[in-house]
Amino acid sequence: MASEELASKLQRRLLLGDAEPPAPEDSAPLAGEEVPQEKPPTASADSELSAKLSRRQDINEGSARPRQSRVFNPYTEFKEFSRKQVKDMEDMFRLYDSGKDGFIDLMELKRMMEKLGAPQTHLGLKDMIKEVDEDFDGKLNFREFLLIFHKAAAGELQEDSGLMALAKLSEIDVSTEGVKGAKNFFEAKVQALSAGSKFEEEMRAEKELIKRQEEEMQNRRAAFRELKSAFTN
């Protein structure tokens, strides 16, 4: 009886061929045949896929921006600032990046504003971050930190805003460099000097300084050798 039933099923499969898939009731395994078990997706894989789909939907709807993989160069992207100004801003950023993770989060921003003498409410801090948070991660990277000063220079910040208070109280001297003909940095629009030539000039000055320091070091070493030779002879 079993052999007749098996023969009937095989004959039916031959007749059907590739025309259509076998019906669920006819797809029972043959005697002794092992049925492979599909592995269910893990919870982490589901979560990762869901996050990717959600972000893609946000990008399509315009509420999020795609991540950019290009290398960020503050000296070429923020040409209105001199190298010294950028370095001063970087020093300030690192000072308040207490986690040393390359970001200033809400609590670190809170401490910064308290140190500057302009404490903000929790909602005010979130609004400060939101205004320059290009990647919507809820914290400030160095580029977004520079955007605060860029927006202040361009007159794009409200006078009574937290970001304007941060820019004004930061003690970074931007009134005499970086903006051409501006009596006050925060009253000027971004009227940069020729950024290319200025950048090259600063690079040449730095190289000259390094060269002079190396020459002085060589001269001191030569003088020391002569002095040592005089005592040993």
WOWOMO-V374950 format. One record per helix or strand of 3 or more residues. SS is the DSSP state (h for helix, s for strand). FROM is the first residue (numbers start at 1). TO is the last residue. If there is no record, write none. Layout:
ss/from/to
SS/FROM/TO
SS/FROM/TO
This chain:
ss/from/to
h/2/16
h/24/26
h/43/61
h/74/77
h/83/96
h/106/115
h/122/132
h/142/153
h/162/169
h/185/187
h/195/232
